[in-house]
């Protein structure tokens, strides 16, 4: 059968396809640079860059379009370490763990050494995650093919609960963000009866809310509004920047980091396969585990190279495995995955377990692009991260954010040539900004918005198959197991937050 094991020829065929196409290689190279720059700019994220550049991929072939955004996601995760080390400002949420030891190293005049450790660790972690994705994704797809509508809806249900409860500081606000995403996705026509839902008599709303302007508003405009509010702060670089380019890294210095890198890579890969957890959780879990196992744990947080290596390996190891639920079940494991769903749909590619039957060559060529992209951003970062940091710190925010603002308007309009999409983007921008201010979660909102359509479809199909109504989800063992996983994750998260709340209270007495 097609799913029994992985044929190495497919991987080499994918690599040959990419290496023989100079245009495709150019897109991968450009993605490696763009992702690093965006990730290194404090306040911007790879998700924002991908959302803003998504309309560009409408005019590209499927493989270059997917590879371009996929590699931006990879290099953007790494780029956040540059801002964390040089500016003491995490470029991404995940790089906040890197900041704990990276910036103290920069203050000691070892920023170049810290960035080289971050680069090597990111490359190793990303490579391990990508290999695990290649080896395991076809097997997961084979299992997914055997799932019926009840089981698939149970998977969606578990994903909603995990995403809503785990992302963010508050379970209530996280679940509310997920519920709001589901509600917004229902705007338009009922897929079965074609009756209008939540359109309020507006013709523009009968086709529903488009994914592209919604994501540009939430991730890009929302971030710009947040930066405008805090525009009085100015990014400062460590004063001894000139020395960073001469900070070499010897094997004897990196060797103690290697066990932490390997362990953290598998931690990140495992967390990446779970929808909604993401890079930030992986980085801090890996940092905590590394510090617990370290010979000199007291040095962590004061400028330990291992403290840079562990979170960076876990951060980037998330990238590949987070694609597994997307490619096999159509469930995005991250906000970047949610955006990539739009690319698949735009180019008429149906994601899910049948993807490996209909577009197997495309998938393995995409994996090959990922591997090549890892090498590219690794080489660029190892030799040029310090230069990139000096370049970014010279960009005036008074120029940068207006350019991003105007580009967002152009991107939202060109997606469908519809002015209504611009209104949607602006509304989503204010919504994203408000959600950040009120500690609601924009990522949970967007991922739930993307998942809601598939969840509704499988729910209705399951009820049509059932003679006992909702009992079909209880009587089917696999469906029941996923429902229990979702409930268990919710209970575990609530108990964890309660324990965290009691610890400070006990310390104050």
Protein Blocks (a to p, Z undefined) as FASTA:
>chain_A
ZZgojafklmmmmmmmmmmmmklmmmmmmmmmmmmmmmmmghiafklmmmmmmmmmmmpc
fklmmmmmmmmmmmmmmmmmmmmmmnopafbfklmmmmmmmmmmmmnopmmmmmmmmmmm
mmmmmmmmmmmmmmmmmmmmmmmmmpcfklmmmmmmmmmmmmmmmgojbfklmmmmmmmm
mmmmmgccdfklopaehklopaklmnopafklmmmmmmmmmmmmmmmmmmmpccdddfkl
mmmmmmccdfklmmmmmmmmmmmmmmmmmmmmpghklmmlmmmmmmmmmmmmpmblmlgo
napaklmmmmmmmmmmmmmmmmmmmmmnopafbfklmmmmmmmmmnopaedjklmmmmmm
mmmmmmmmmmmmmmmmmmmmmmmmmmmmmmmmmpcfklmmmmmmmmmmmmmmmmnopakl
mmmmmmmmmmmmmmmmnopafklmmmmmmmmmmmmmmmmmmmmmpcnljmlmmmpmklmm
mmmmmmmmmmmmmmmmmmmmmmmmmmmZZ
